[in-house]
Amino acid sequence: VVINNEAGKTVRLDCINYGESTYDYGIISQKDKTLTSSHTDDGASGSTNVLKNFSGSQSSSIQSVTLPTGSGTYYIKYRKDNSVDRDNDSLQFKVVVVD
């Protein structure tokens, strides 16, 4: 996802992470940091490459992630193992610009 935020507004992702909480979950990269292309976990929330790791936070409720100011590229992936499928097995997100 490329965010062009030249106006310096607050931008957030409203996310629903819905799967088995410790096996199937979404990961959002830090601005301009890539994530691995494999199914591995890229690290904890706030680490060098990971802005938000949804491991352990399975819910159909919206969780908001505020993006750092400025423009940049964010990589989003869904880590899925090959065991059970339960719930929606997805990371859904919507980009929201706050005035």
All heavy atoms as an XYZ file, in Angstrom:
756
protein
N       0.851     -1.161      0.000
C       0.000      0.000      0.000
C       0.900      1.228      0.000
O       1.785      1.345      0.843
C      -0.925      0.028      1.246
C      -1.732      1.294      1.286
C      -1.802     -1.191      1.295
N       0.697      2.118     -0.928
C       1.461      3.356     -0.986
C       0.573      4.468     -0.440
O      -0.543      4.672     -0.919
C       1.911      3.675     -2.423
C       2.613      5.020     -2.475
C       2.810      2.582     -2.954
N       1.073      5.185      0.560
C       0.349      6.301      1.159
C       1.074      7.590      0.770
O       2.244      7.753      1.089
C       0.293      6.169      2.700
C      -0.369      4.860      3.124
C      -0.392      7.382      3.324
C      -1.836      4.741      2.782
N       0.376      8.475      0.074
C       0.920      9.790     -0.267
C       0.267     10.802      0.664
O      -0.846     11.247      0.421
C       0.643     10.142     -1.737
C       1.426      9.270     -2.667
O       2.619      9.077     -2.480
N       0.773      8.718     -3.669
N       0.971     11.145      1.723
C       0.432     12.028      2.747
C       1.261     13.306      2.814
O       1.892     13.605      3.818
C       0.414     11.310      4.101
C      -0.258     12.125      5.179
O      -0.888     13.132      4.909
N      -0.117     11.692      6.409
N       1.256     14.067      1.733
C       2.023     15.300      1.676
C       1.407     16.396      2.543
O       2.079     17.337      2.933
C       2.145     15.781      0.227
C       2.852     14.791     -0.688
C       4.265     14.452     -0.246
O       4.965     15.316      0.304
O       4.667     13.293     -0.431
N       0.116     16.294      2.848
C      -0.565     17.319      3.638
C      -0.311     17.153      5.132
O      -0.707     18.000      5.923
C      -2.068     17.285      3.359
N       0.324     16.063      5.537
C       0.648     15.848      6.943
C      -0.555     15.504      7.807
O      -0.538     15.715      9.013
N      -1.606     14.962      7.210
C      -2.788     14.570      7.977
C      -2.523     13.258      8.713
O      -1.564     12.560      8.426
C      -3.990     14.416      7.049
C      -4.374     15.719      6.384
C      -5.694     15.615      5.704
C      -6.010     16.951      5.079
N      -7.319     17.406      5.378
N      -3.400     12.938      9.636
C      -3.310     11.657     10.327
C      -3.964     10.593      9.458
O      -5.103     10.757      9.019
C      -4.015     11.727     11.702
O      -3.364     12.720     12.491
C      -3.952     10.386     12.416
N      -3.234      9.522      9.198
C      -3.741      8.417      8.399
C      -3.681      7.159      9.265
O      -2.692      6.899      9.942
C      -2.908      8.211      7.115
C      -3.404      7.010      6.322
C      -2.935      9.466      6.254
N      -4.748      6.394      9.228
C      -4.769      5.148      9.998
C      -5.361      4.037      9.154
O      -6.051      4.285      8.161
C      -5.527      5.327     11.302
C      -7.011      5.405     11.166
C      -7.721      5.369     12.520
N      -9.132      5.170     12.308
C     -10.061      6.099     12.497
N      -9.738      7.290     12.930
N     -11.324      5.816     12.252
N      -5.044      2.829      9.540
C      -5.654      1.651      8.953
C      -6.605      1.075      9.993
O      -6.201      0.788     11.122
C      -4.598      0.603      8.600
C      -3.530      1.015      7.589
C      -2.534     -0.118      7.397
C      -4.154      1.410      6.264
N      -7.876      0.949      9.649
C      -8.841      0.251     10.493
C      -8.833     -1.203     10.042
O      -9.173     -1.499      8.889
C     -10.233      0.862     10.364
C     -10.369      2.179     11.110
O      -9.456      2.520     11.899
O     -11.391      2.862     10.924
N      -8.418     -2.093     10.934
C      -8.158     -3.490     10.568
C      -9.049     -4.458     11.343
O      -9.368     -4.226     12.514
C      -6.707     -3.842     10.878
S      -5.501     -2.780     10.087
N      -9.396     -5.540     10.686
C     -10.028     -6.687     11.344
C      -9.142     -7.884     11.042
O      -8.962     -8.263      9.884
C     -11.459     -6.939     10.838
C     -12.356     -5.749     11.171
C     -12.013     -8.230     11.447
C     -13.756     -5.844     10.591
N      -8.533     -8.449     12.079
C      -7.699     -9.651     11.965
C      -8.541    -10.811     12.463
O      -8.854    -10.902     13.640
C      -6.448     -9.489     12.836
C      -5.554    -10.701     12.731
O      -4.958    -10.927     11.705
N      -5.469    -11.482     13.797
N      -8.926    -11.696     11.546
C      -9.907    -12.711     11.920
C      -9.465    -14.101     11.466
O      -9.635    -14.476     10.320
C     -11.257    -12.343     11.304
C     -12.447    -12.875     12.042
C     -12.487    -12.917     13.429
C     -13.547    -13.338     11.357
C     -13.585    -13.397     14.106
C     -14.665    -13.819     12.012
C     -14.671    -13.842     13.390
O     -15.764    -14.329     14.068
N      -8.829    -14.823     12.359
C      -8.383    -16.188     12.112
C      -7.945    -16.794     13.433
O      -8.240    -16.255     14.497
N      -7.233    -17.900     13.395
C      -6.694    -18.471     14.637
C      -5.570    -17.565     15.117
O      -4.574    -17.386     14.427
C      -6.174    -19.887     14.410
C      -7.240    -20.874     14.023
C      -7.370    -21.041     12.526
O      -7.330    -20.054     11.790
O      -7.521    -22.178     12.091
N      -5.713    -17.017     16.310
C      -4.906    -15.881     16.748
C      -3.399    -16.115     16.778
O      -2.638    -15.176     16.598
C      -5.374    -15.401     18.114
O      -5.125    -16.381     19.091
N      -2.931    -17.318     17.016
C      -1.484    -17.522     17.063
C      -0.952    -18.274     15.845
O       0.237    -18.549     15.773
C      -1.075    -18.286     18.341
O      -1.814    -19.508     18.397
C      -1.361    -17.457     19.575
N      -1.812    -18.578     14.887
C      -1.378    -19.307     13.689
C      -1.618    -18.517     12.409
O      -0.825    -18.567     11.489
C      -2.096    -20.654     13.587
C      -1.813    -21.555     14.758
C      -2.728    -21.719     15.787
C      -0.603    -22.237     14.845
C      -2.459    -22.543     16.859
C      -0.315    -23.057     15.919
C      -1.253    -23.208     16.929
O      -0.973    -24.016     17.996
N      -2.737    -17.813     12.349
C      -3.137    -17.094     11.141
C      -3.398    -15.641     11.515
O      -4.352    -15.348     12.234
C      -4.414    -17.692     10.552
C      -4.303    -19.191     10.301
O      -3.185    -19.659     10.072
O      -5.337    -19.869     10.329
N      -2.567    -14.733     11.014
C      -2.718    -13.337     11.416
C      -1.990    -12.417     10.447
O      -1.100    -12.824      9.720
C      -2.199    -13.106     12.839
C      -0.803    -13.642     13.090
C       0.323    -12.872     12.811
C      -0.622    -14.916     13.592
C       1.595    -13.370     13.039
C       0.645    -15.420     13.827
C       1.750    -14.642     13.546
O       3.014    -15.132     13.765
N      -2.389    -11.162     10.472
C      -1.810    -10.162      9.600
C      -0.600     -9.483     10.212
O      -0.418     -9.467     11.429
N       0.215     -8.925      9.334
C       1.408     -8.167      9.722
C       1.495     -6.952      8.801
O       1.351     -7.074      7.585
C       2.684     -9.023      9.584
C       2.597    -10.272     10.470
C       3.927     -8.205      9.936
C       3.702    -11.282     10.239
N       1.733     -5.769      9.398
C       1.908     -4.527      8.642
C       3.333     -4.042      8.865
O       3.789     -3.940     10.006
C       0.909     -3.453      9.096
C      -0.532     -3.958      8.916
C       1.122     -2.146      8.323
C      -1.581     -3.065      9.545
N       4.019     -3.731      7.784
C       5.417     -3.300      7.899
C       5.534     -1.871      8.407
O       4.588     -1.079      8.328
C       6.125     -3.403      6.545
O       5.740     -2.333      5.693
N       6.717     -1.542      8.877
C       7.069     -0.150      9.139
C       7.127      0.559      7.782
O       7.253     -0.086      6.733
C       8.446     -0.045      9.822
C       8.516     -0.658     11.188
C       7.934      0.237     12.275
O       7.350      1.277     12.021
N       8.097     -0.193     13.519
N       7.068      1.873      7.790
C       7.122      2.652      6.546
C       8.418      2.335      5.800
O       9.507      2.349      6.381
C       7.044      4.143      6.862
C       7.078      5.018      5.630
C       6.730      6.455      5.897
C       7.691      7.144      6.795
N       7.459      8.591      6.874
N       8.274      1.984      4.521
C       9.382      1.717      3.606
C      10.263      0.533      4.025
O      11.424      0.453      3.614
C      10.241      2.972      3.398
C       9.448      4.112      2.782
O       8.569      3.834      1.946
O       9.705      5.274      3.143
N       9.729     -0.392      4.793
C      10.436     -1.629      5.162
C       9.692     -2.795      4.531
O       8.464     -2.844      4.545
C      10.489     -1.819      6.681
C      11.218     -0.734      7.418
C      12.699     -0.836      7.189
C      13.450      0.175      8.029
N      14.883      0.027      7.929
N      10.417     -3.735      3.979
C       9.776     -4.892      3.353
C       9.599     -6.010      4.375
O      10.284     -6.060      5.394
C      10.596     -5.410      2.158
O      11.899     -5.759      2.615
C      10.698     -4.372      1.070
N       8.670     -6.896      4.079
C       8.458     -8.105      4.874
C       8.915     -9.299      4.047
O       9.013     -9.211      2.821
C       6.962     -8.265      5.214
C       6.334     -7.138      6.029
C       4.831     -7.356      6.155
C       6.973     -7.049      7.408
N       9.199    -10.408      4.704
C       9.594    -11.604      3.965
C       8.437    -12.086      3.102
O       7.275    -11.845      3.425
C      10.015    -12.737      4.922
O       8.899    -13.083      5.743
C      11.191    -12.317      5.786
N       8.750    -12.765      2.032
C       7.699    -13.286      1.154
C       7.252    -14.682      1.572
O       6.407    -15.274      0.929
C       8.179    -13.295     -0.298
O       9.340    -14.096     -0.414
N       7.793    -15.192      2.673
C       7.395    -16.517      3.158
C       6.302    -16.388      4.215
O       5.879    -15.287      4.566
C       8.605    -17.242      3.754
O       8.956    -16.643      4.988
N       5.879    -17.507      4.767
C       4.837    -17.519      5.785
C       5.382    -17.244      7.191
O       4.644    -17.254      8.156
C       4.104    -18.866      5.776
C       4.935    -19.981      6.331
N       5.929    -20.586      5.599
C       4.934    -20.567      7.535
C       6.506    -21.516      6.347
N       5.918    -21.519      7.524
N       6.662    -16.938      7.310
C       7.255    -16.735      8.627
C       6.775    -15.433      9.265
O       6.280    -14.531      8.601
C       8.799    -16.700      8.553
O       9.187    -15.631      7.688
C       9.355    -18.007      8.029
N       6.963    -15.349     10.576
C       6.636    -14.148     11.339
C       7.808    -13.183     11.216
O       8.949    -13.563     11.420
C       6.390    -14.530     12.800
C       5.821    -13.399     13.619
O       6.287    -12.255     13.463
O       4.920    -13.655     14.423
N       7.541    -11.934     10.898
C       8.602    -10.949     10.663
C       9.042    -10.210     11.921
O       9.959     -9.407     11.862
C       8.142     -9.937      9.620
C       8.008    -10.562      8.251
O       6.946    -11.129      7.955
O       8.978    -10.514      7.491
N       8.395    -10.453     13.047
C       8.794     -9.794     14.286
C       7.609     -9.206     15.027
O       6.477     -9.206     14.558
N       7.891     -8.677     16.192
C       6.862     -8.109     17.059
C       6.481     -6.703     16.608
O       7.237     -6.038     15.890
C       7.368     -8.070     18.497
N       5.330     -6.247     17.067
C       4.911     -4.865     16.819
C       5.981     -3.911     17.331
O       6.526     -4.090     18.419
C       3.590     -4.569     17.539
O       2.544     -5.319     16.986
N       6.299     -2.906     16.521
C       7.285     -1.913     16.913
C       8.724     -2.300     16.640
O       9.635     -1.533     16.918
N       8.955     -3.465     16.072
C      10.327     -3.875     15.759
C      10.809     -3.165     14.492
O      10.088     -2.384     13.878
C      10.418     -5.398     15.605
O       9.621     -5.834     14.522
N      12.028     -3.438     14.089
C      12.650     -2.741     12.961
C      11.805     -2.778     11.695
O      11.663     -1.770     11.011
C      14.037     -3.360     12.662
O      14.830     -3.253     13.832
C      14.722     -2.650     11.518
N      11.236     -3.924     11.356
C      10.480     -4.058     10.111
C       8.970     -4.079     10.286
O       8.243     -3.991      9.309
C      10.905     -5.320      9.365
C      12.312     -5.224      8.823
O      12.795     -4.146      8.517
N      12.983     -6.347      8.712
N       8.472     -4.231     11.528
C       7.040     -4.465     11.746
C       6.406     -3.328     12.551
O       6.802     -3.064     13.684
C       6.804     -5.810     12.462
C       5.324     -6.026     12.742
C       7.356     -6.961     11.627
N       5.425     -2.673     11.944
C       4.652     -1.658     12.653
C       3.619     -2.333     13.553
O       3.491     -2.010     14.725
C       3.954     -0.730     11.647
C       3.045      0.346     12.222
C       3.852      1.335     13.065
C       2.301      1.066     11.109
N       2.871     -3.306     12.989
C       1.837     -4.001     13.753
C       1.827     -5.478     13.394
O       1.764     -5.846     12.229
C       0.458     -3.386     13.474
C      -0.692     -4.071     14.149
C      -0.650     -3.947     15.659
C      -1.888     -4.580     16.291
N      -1.819     -4.633     17.736
N       1.912     -6.318     14.414
C       1.793     -7.759     14.266
C       0.535     -8.160     15.032
O       0.428     -7.911     16.221
C       3.029     -8.449     14.850
C       3.034     -9.935     14.624
O       1.997    -10.596     14.700
N       4.204    -10.494     14.364
N      -0.420     -8.751     14.347
C      -1.701     -9.083     14.946
C      -1.720    -10.456     15.615
O      -2.779    -10.940     15.986
C      -2.805     -9.018     13.885
C      -3.131     -7.625     13.436
C      -2.493     -7.067     12.347
C      -4.057     -6.860     14.117
C      -2.785     -5.786     11.923
C      -4.357     -5.565     13.715
C      -3.717     -5.028     12.608
N      -0.575    -11.082     15.800
C      -0.517    -12.373     16.475
C      -1.132    -12.247     17.860
O      -0.803    -11.343     18.623
C       0.931    -12.855     16.596
O       0.984    -14.064     17.314
N      -2.027    -13.160     18.181
C      -2.661    -13.169     19.497
C      -3.826    -12.211     19.636
O      -4.393    -12.081     20.707
N      -4.216    -11.537     18.555
C      -5.298    -10.559     18.671
C      -6.428    -10.839     17.692
O      -6.908     -9.955     17.016
C      -4.763     -9.143     18.466
O      -4.253     -8.993     17.164
N      -6.870    -12.072     17.633
C      -7.949    -12.472     16.738
C      -9.252    -11.865     17.231
O      -9.614    -11.997     18.389
C      -8.053    -14.003     16.693
C      -9.181    -14.544     15.877
C     -10.469    -14.738     16.645
O     -10.489    -14.757     17.861
N     -11.557    -14.865     15.923
N      -9.950    -11.162     16.343
C     -11.205    -10.544     16.725
C     -11.928    -10.043     15.491
O     -11.296     -9.654     14.515
C     -10.942     -9.366     17.663
O     -12.138     -8.678     17.939
N     -13.244    -10.023     15.561
C     -14.014     -9.422     14.475
C     -14.195     -7.928     14.713
O     -14.837     -7.251     13.930
C     -15.372    -10.114     14.342
O     -16.101     -9.978     15.555
N     -13.622     -7.410     15.795
C     -13.691     -5.980     16.100
C     -12.590     -5.218     15.353
O     -11.527     -5.758     15.073
C     -13.498     -5.745     17.595
O     -14.515     -6.388     18.317
N     -12.839     -3.947     15.087
C     -11.859     -3.099     14.400
C     -10.745     -2.717     15.358
O     -10.981     -2.320     16.483
C     -12.535     -1.847     13.832
C     -13.507     -2.230     12.715
C     -11.492     -0.846     13.314
C     -14.336     -1.090     12.186
N      -9.516     -2.859     14.876
C      -8.327     -2.403     15.585
C      -7.672     -1.344     14.701
O      -7.374     -1.602     13.550
C      -7.364     -3.559     15.816
C      -7.968     -4.695     16.631
C      -7.012     -5.859     16.737
O      -5.932     -5.710     17.281
N      -7.400     -7.003     16.204
N      -7.462     -0.150     15.248
C      -6.904      0.951     14.467
C      -5.392      1.012     14.624
O      -4.872      0.894     15.730
C      -7.519      2.280     14.901
O      -8.888      2.300     14.558
N      -4.705      1.217     13.498
C      -3.252      1.368     13.471
C      -2.958      2.715     12.833
O      -3.266      2.936     11.656
C      -2.591      0.237     12.661
C      -1.090      0.438     12.580
C      -2.950     -1.127     13.230
N      -2.388      3.649     13.597
C      -2.040      4.969     13.068
C      -0.680      4.883     12.384
O       0.284      4.366     12.957
C      -2.006      6.015     14.197
O      -3.306      6.059     14.805
C      -1.666      7.387     13.655
N      -0.615      5.390     11.160
C       0.622      5.349     10.389
C       1.479      6.567     10.719
O       0.951      7.645     11.017
C       0.308      5.319      8.893
C      -0.563      4.153      8.420
C      -0.810      4.263      6.913
C       0.065      2.823      8.762
N       2.798      6.420     10.651
C       3.679      7.574     10.857
C       3.389      8.658      9.814
O       2.921      8.363      8.709
C       5.083      6.999     10.664
C       4.935      5.536     10.894
C       3.552      5.187     10.426
N       3.688      9.911     10.149
C       3.436     11.002      9.214
C       4.328     10.883      7.981
O       5.365     10.228      8.012
C       3.673     12.366      9.891
O       5.007     12.397     10.383
C       2.699     12.602     11.013
N       3.892     11.522      6.931
C       4.656     11.508      5.689
C       4.215     10.402      4.755
O       3.425      9.538      5.101
N       4.739     10.445      3.553
C       4.410      9.452      2.536
C       5.333      8.260      2.637
O       6.469      8.382      3.097
C       4.526     10.082      1.145
O       3.613     11.142      1.018
N       4.843      7.104      2.207
C       5.671      5.914      2.217
C       4.926      4.688      1.745
O       3.728      4.739      1.452
N       5.634      3.586      1.680
C       5.080      2.302      1.262
C       4.985      1.391      2.480
O       5.927      1.298      3.269
C       5.978      1.650      0.195
O       6.080      2.538     -0.927
C       5.418      0.313     -0.262
N       3.840      0.729      2.626
C       3.618     -0.230      3.713
C       3.297     -1.574      3.083
O       2.471     -1.665      2.175
C       2.449      0.223      4.600
C       2.749      1.514      5.311
C       2.498      2.735      4.696
C       3.327      1.514      6.568
C       2.806      3.924      5.325
C       3.636      2.696      7.210
C       3.373      3.899      6.579
O       3.683      5.078      7.204
N       3.960     -2.602      3.556
C       3.716     -3.959      3.078
C       2.808     -4.651      4.078
O       3.011     -4.554      5.291
C       5.038     -4.714      2.911
C       5.875     -4.106      1.817
C       6.727     -3.044      2.078
C       5.763     -4.565      0.511
C       7.467     -2.455      1.066
C       6.499     -3.982     -0.505
C       7.346     -2.934     -0.217
O       8.075     -2.347     -1.222
N       1.803     -5.324      3.557
C       0.825     -6.000      4.397
C       0.764     -7.453      3.948
O       0.637     -7.736      2.753
C      -0.555     -5.339      4.265
C      -0.465     -3.881      4.732
C      -1.597     -6.094      5.070
C      -1.694     -3.057      4.479
N       0.890     -8.354      4.922
C       0.770     -9.765      4.567
C      -0.063    -10.490      5.607
O      -0.236    -10.019      6.728
C       2.131    -10.426      4.397
C       2.850    -10.835      5.659
C       4.135    -11.599      5.298
C       4.823    -12.180      6.492
N       6.040    -12.907      6.124
N      -0.589    -11.615      5.193
C      -1.357    -12.473      6.078
C      -0.609    -13.786      6.220
O      -0.341    -14.457      5.229
C      -2.761    -12.709      5.528
C      -3.668    -13.370      6.526
C      -4.197    -12.638      7.582
C      -3.976    -14.719      6.437
C      -5.016    -13.233      8.521
C      -4.792    -15.320      7.370
C      -5.311    -14.571      8.406
O      -6.121    -15.169      9.344
N      -0.231    -14.094      7.445
C       0.514    -15.320      7.731
C      -0.494    -16.433      7.973
O      -1.279    -16.378      8.901
C       1.384    -15.115      8.969
C       2.217    -16.320      9.302
C       2.834    -16.165     10.693
N       3.575    -17.332     11.047
C       3.051    -18.480     11.482
N       1.751    -18.597     11.609
N       3.811    -19.505     11.777
N      -0.472    -17.456      7.138
C      -1.425    -18.572      7.220
C      -0.659    -19.868      7.281
O       0.172    -20.150      6.432
C      -2.334    -18.554      5.986
C      -3.234    -19.749      5.834
C      -4.417    -19.635      6.747
C      -5.363    -20.817      6.537
N      -5.662    -21.507      7.771
N      -0.896    -20.654      8.346
C      -0.298    -21.985      8.376
C      -1.205    -22.931      7.596
O      -2.220    -22.520      7.034
C      -0.048    -22.455      9.810
C      -1.323    -22.778     10.559
O      -2.425    -22.509     10.049
O      -1.228    -23.295     11.671
N      -0.878    -24.196      7.563
C      -1.678    -25.125      6.756
C      -2.530    -26.054      7.610
O      -2.920    -27.112      7.161
C      -0.785    -25.919      5.805
C       0.224    -26.775      6.551
O       0.293    -26.737      7.768
N       1.019    -27.526      5.821
N      -2.833    -25.641      8.824
C      -3.654    -26.498      9.676
C      -5.127    -26.116      9.545
O      -5.646    -25.952      8.459
C      -3.177    -26.414     11.126
O      -3.350    -25.103     11.625
N      -5.765    -25.918     10.640
C      -7.202    -25.676     10.698
C      -7.557    -24.320     10.107
O      -6.806    -23.366     10.208
C      -7.646    -25.714     12.186
C      -9.134    -25.443     12.323
C      -7.269    -27.039     12.812
N      -8.730    -24.251      9.478
C      -9.254    -22.941      9.119
C     -10.514    -22.717      9.946
O     -11.369    -23.564     10.057
C      -9.528    -22.811      7.617
C     -10.547    -23.802      7.104
O     -10.884    -24.753      7.818
O     -11.018    -23.608      5.985
N     -10.537    -21.580     10.585
C     -11.655    -21.211     11.434
C     -11.874    -19.722     11.263
O     -10.941    -18.971     11.024
C     -11.336    -21.531     12.894
C     -12.498    -21.288     13.827
C     -12.216    -21.660     15.274
N     -11.352    -22.809     15.425
C     -10.313    -22.856     16.252
N     -10.003    -21.828     16.997
N      -9.578    -23.931     16.348
N     -13.116    -19.292     11.412
C     -13.472    -17.889     11.236
C     -13.198    -17.481      9.790
O     -13.346    -18.286      8.889
C     -12.745    -16.997     12.245
C     -13.068    -17.383     13.694
O     -14.232    -17.748     13.949
O     -12.168    -17.336     14.533
N     -12.788    -16.269      9.565
C     -12.675    -15.734      8.218
C     -11.285    -15.897      7.604
O     -11.099    -15.708      6.418
C     -13.062    -14.248      8.264
C     -13.632    -13.745      6.974
O     -13.744    -14.485      6.014
N     -13.974    -12.485      6.940
N     -10.273    -16.200      8.438
C      -8.889    -16.322      7.959
C      -8.506    -15.180      7.023
O      -8.154    -15.375      5.869
C      -8.654    -17.666      7.273
C      -8.418    -18.782      8.279
O      -8.276    -18.499      9.476
O      -8.367    -19.951      7.858
N      -8.566    -13.971      7.565
C      -8.244    -12.813      6.730
C      -7.806    -11.634      7.588
O      -8.092    -11.563      8.774
C      -9.464    -12.385      5.908
O     -10.491    -11.913      6.756
N      -7.090    -10.708      6.951
C      -6.828     -9.391      7.510
C      -7.513     -8.408      6.574
O      -7.139     -8.283      5.413
C      -5.327     -9.077      7.593
C      -5.009     -7.657      8.053
C      -5.413     -7.466      9.517
C      -3.543     -7.330      7.866
N      -8.554     -7.768      7.066
C      -9.279     -6.779      6.289
C      -8.843     -5.402      6.777
O      -8.636     -5.219      7.974
C     -10.776     -6.956      6.494
C     -11.260     -8.351      6.133
C     -12.640     -8.628      6.675
O     -13.526     -7.784      6.575
N     -12.830     -9.798      7.246
N      -8.667     -4.466      5.864
C      -8.271     -3.131      6.302
C      -8.875     -2.062      5.402
O      -9.184     -2.297      4.244
C      -6.739     -2.985      6.351
C      -6.075     -3.057      5.012
C      -5.808     -1.905      4.296
C      -5.708     -4.288      4.476
C      -5.166     -1.968      3.067
C      -5.077     -4.355      3.245
C      -4.810     -3.196      2.538
N      -9.049     -0.898      6.005
C      -9.560      0.267      5.298
C      -8.655      1.441      5.663
O      -8.322      1.644      6.830
C     -10.992      0.550      5.728
C     -11.592      1.811      5.135
C     -13.057      1.981      5.459
C     -13.310      2.185      6.913
N     -14.699      2.557      7.230
N      -8.251      2.219      4.663
C      -7.431      3.409      4.896
C      -8.369      4.563      5.256
O      -9.331      4.842      4.540
C      -6.611      3.773      3.641
C      -5.807      5.037      3.882
C      -5.695      2.610      3.249
N      -8.063      5.229      6.395
C      -8.895      6.329      6.872
C      -8.006      7.567      7.039
O      -6.960      7.495      7.685
C      -9.553      5.982      8.228
C     -10.379      7.145      8.756
C     -10.396      4.721      8.108
N      -8.423      8.678      6.466
C      -7.727      9.951      6.640
C      -8.526     10.776      7.639
O      -9.712     11.016      7.446
C      -7.586     10.718      5.303
C      -6.905     12.057      5.520
C      -6.827      9.874      4.288
N      -7.848     11.199      8.713
C      -8.498     11.956      9.773
C      -8.139     13.423      9.596
O      -6.954     13.763      9.473
C      -8.046     11.447     11.156
C      -8.737     12.222     12.253
C      -8.297      9.960     11.281
N      -9.124     14.303      9.590
C      -8.843     15.742      9.459
C      -8.401     16.352     10.763
O      -8.723     15.990     11.819
C     -10.085     16.479      8.948
C     -10.324     16.166      7.473
O      -9.346     15.974      6.741
O     -11.497     16.107      7.075
